[in-house]
């Protein structure tokens, strides 16, 4: 099993999660509580 394939797979998951995070931030931009929760998690 090549390590490169695993790295690409992790990269794709990270990229998707990053896009979803920004989608949530933009969608709920005015909800300060949610923003605080996200900051704490990351």
Secondary structure as GFF3:
##gff-version 3
##sequence-region A 1 42
A	DSSP	alpha_helix	3	27	.	.	.	ID=ss1
A	DSSP	alpha_helix	32	41	.	.	.	ID=ss2
###
